[in-house]
Amino acid sequence: MSLPSFEVVRPRTLDAAIEALGRYGRDAQMVAGGTDLIPSMRQGLFAPQVLLDLKGIRNLDFIRFDPEQGLGIGALARISALVDSPLLARRFPVLHEAAKTIASPLLRNMGTLGGNLCLDTRCLYYNQSGFWRESLGGCIKKDGKVCHVAPGSRMCWAAFSGDTAPALLALGATVQLAGPGGSRELPLAEFYVNDGLVRMAKGHDEILTAVRVPASSAGWSGAYKKLRIRQSIDYPLAGVAVVMRKDADGACLEARVALTAVNPAPKLVQGADLLKGRRYDPALAEEVARDAIRTGKPLRTSASTMEYRRHMVRVFVRRALSELWLDGRSQRTS
Ligand SMILES: Cc1cc2nc3c(=O)[nH]c(=O)nc-3n(C[C@H](O)[C@H](O)[C@H](O)COP(=O)(O)OP(=O)(O)OC[C@H]3O[C@@H](n4cnc5c(N)ncnc54)[C@H](O)[C@@H]3O)c2cc1C
């Protein structure tokens, strides 16, 4: 479990980082807080010759809100800064709640939003020591040909297990990428690829620089529900982010539901459209919850069973929708 040797390159500007990525190519890997990458390197999952430390790049650590431009968060903003932000707590509660559930205080203080969005996918057969993996002959994601989760499949089913992505998906966020060809903006929903190997629609030489949430998503009520084994420090086994906008009479004007940790990519649940213009109706909440378990397809990628994770996705969607719809009025929601 010791770290392999590597060289560290510390660019001070974005241009220098992009230039270094071009120079070292696949031998280099980016690191921000290192809270995901370094443990993976210890497990022998990656052995880059060069670690490109992004932390020294100026101007990528910010959280700002403009009533016209919306919310902007730099890739190097720490998760603890999201948690400590009164702006997020007040105007983007779903993102604030999701950030609070990430790892532990120490890890939140090192981990960044960019690293959280670019997390490697996780699987019971992959996030193990080299010795453990070797005994199975590797897997399709590392040193092998078979996906042990779905042996008949040609793709990797490792699950995307970040907590901020579903919250940002529900808020309609976009990501900004910078590379040798300049910068581009992409809806977060198009950034992820539903294959545990491919993971993101991003070149190796592209750096995620910022996230933008449209001003129209500010002020929506939001909830984030997370299933995990250790409540104090753990990746999600299933995560559900829900946002809602209501009229003065409490009817739902619009709602969005997104899932994490149950597919190789975080996903929006289309059925949430059913709630437009509707007053609280537990049967409708149940219908959206059923659509969520058609969208979320947990497989044997984690220590928990897929049946339990599916069940909890349904419970969480129903519970979160009811909480937001009723807005604190007493009603049994489980
Ligand atoms: C015990 C433990 C528990 C954890 N629990 C959780 C949890 O509950 N929820 C959760 O979401 N995460 C969890 N994590 C993972 C991690 O701590 C967080 O996701 C953190 O936000 C990752 O950010 P980082 O800056 O440390 O990423 P890094 O480790 O630095 O990078 C992660 C990946 O992103 C890439 N990357 C980083 N920044 C950029 C960028 N700007 N552009 C392009 N690529 C980039 C890196 O190359 C690497 O592949 C846990 C980790 C540990 C060790």
The ligand as a Gaussian input file, in Angstrom:
#p B3LYP/6-31G(d) Opt

LIG

0 1
 C      -12.514000       7.833000       3.687000
 C      -13.050000       8.653000       2.546000
 C      -14.398000       8.956000       2.505000
 C      -14.898000       9.692000       1.436000
 N      -16.243000       9.975000       1.417000
 C      -16.776000      10.675000       0.394000
 C      -18.163000      10.957000       0.370000
 O      -18.899000      10.660000       1.290000
 N      -18.659000      11.604000      -0.718000
 C      -17.866000      12.006000      -1.752000
 O      -18.388000      12.596000      -2.714000
 N      -16.540000      11.776000      -1.755000
 C      -15.969000      11.125000      -0.695000
 N      -14.621000      10.895000      -0.646000
 C      -13.787000      11.305000      -1.792000
 C      -13.137000      12.683000      -1.688000
 O      -12.681000      12.978000      -0.407000
 C      -14.025000      13.817000      -2.167000
 O      -14.815000      13.406000      -3.257000
 C      -13.214000      15.062000      -2.572000
 O      -14.089000      16.130000      -2.870000
 C      -12.331000      14.824000      -3.795000
 O      -11.678000      16.043000      -4.103000
 P      -10.093000      16.123000      -4.227000
 O       -9.783000      17.533000      -4.562000
 O       -9.427000      15.570000      -3.006000
 O       -9.870000      15.148000      -5.458000
 P       -8.508000      14.499000      -5.953000
 O       -8.243000      13.240000      -5.196000
 O       -7.415000      15.501000      -5.996000
 O       -8.910000      14.156000      -7.464000
 C       -9.939000      13.233000      -7.751000
 C       -9.940000      13.003000      -9.281000
 O      -10.338000      14.187000      -9.949000
 C       -9.344000      14.635000     -10.853000
 N       -9.367000      16.087000     -10.736000
 C       -9.244000      16.834000      -9.606000
 N       -9.436000      18.124000      -9.864000
 C       -9.676000      18.222000     -11.196000
 C       -9.960000      19.309000     -12.069000
 N      -10.058000      20.575000     -11.627000
 N      -10.149000      19.052000     -13.392000
 C      -10.072000      17.773000     -13.860000
 N       -9.812000      16.700000     -13.076000
 C       -9.623000      16.932000     -11.758000
 C       -8.054000      13.977000     -10.398000
 O       -7.173000      13.786000     -11.476000
 C       -8.577000      12.656000      -9.841000
 O       -8.784000      11.738000     -10.908000
 C      -14.058000      10.162000       0.416000
 C      -12.695000       9.868000       0.480000
 C      -12.190000       9.124000       1.519000
 C      -10.718000       8.842000       1.570000

